[in-house]
Amino acid sequence: MLNLNLRYHSESEDPLMKFNLDPEVNTMDAMFVADVGASYPIMNRNGVQVQAVGRVSNLFDSEYSTFVHYPMAGRFISAGFEVNLR
């Protein structure tokens, strides 16, 4: 299974800056972030399901913030296994 998550957020004001913590900077740039993930079933026996999973967050290594002065992490790659017991 393959999945894709696309997020866009237009330019906006940081809600925390309404307290004038940094009056010079109170807006965040627009952002577009893409995440992709995949899973592949390996075993399905006696009520035990095992699948390999992988994910790339921030696929294009976009620089963005969800709050002014707090940048988000760059590209992040993870892989592993999921085991479901029934």
N, C-alpha and C positions, 0 to 999 in steps of 0.2 A: 504494500500500500504506500502511496506517495501522497504527501499533503503539502500545501503551500499556504502561507499566511502573509497577506500584504496589509500594511498599515500606512495610512497617510494622515497627517495632522497639519492643518494650516497654521500659519503664523498666529501666535496667541500671546496674551499677557500671562505672566506667571502669577498665580493667585497669591503666593507668599509675598510678592513685591508690593502688594497693596499696603503693607506696613512700612513702606519706604526704607527697607533695609539697604537697598542700593538704588537710589533714585536714577542713576545713570543708565542702568540696564533693567528693563522690566518686561521685555518681550523675548519670546523664543522663536527662532526661525521655523519655517515649515519643514516637515520631515517626511521621508518615505523610507520604510523599513520592510525588508522581505525576509521571511524565515522559511526554511524548507526542511522536511523530515521524511523519513522512510522507515518502513518495517518489513521484515521478511519472515514468514513462519518457518521454523526449523523442525519442530516436533509437536505432534498432537496425539498423545497416547495415554490411555487410562485416566482421562480427566486432567492431564497435565499438558498445558500448552506453553511452548517456548518460542519466542521470536527475537530476532536480532533487530535492534532499533538504532537509528542515527538521526542526528539533527544538526543543522547549521542555523544558528540565530544571527541576525544581522548579516545576511548573505553578502551584501555589497559593501560591508564595512563602513556604513554611513556614520558620520559624526553628528550626534543629536543629543538634546537634553530634554528631560521631562520637567525639570525645574532649572531656573537660571543658576549658573555656576555649579551644576551637578551633572557632568556629562555621563552618558550611558556607555557601557562597555562596547568595544568593537566586536568584530566577528568572533563567535564562540562555537566551537565544534564539540559535539559529544556523541558517544556511541556506547552501546551496552546491550543487555538482554533483559527481556521481560518474561517473567514466569507467572502463569495463572494456574492456580490449583482449584479444581472444582470438587 
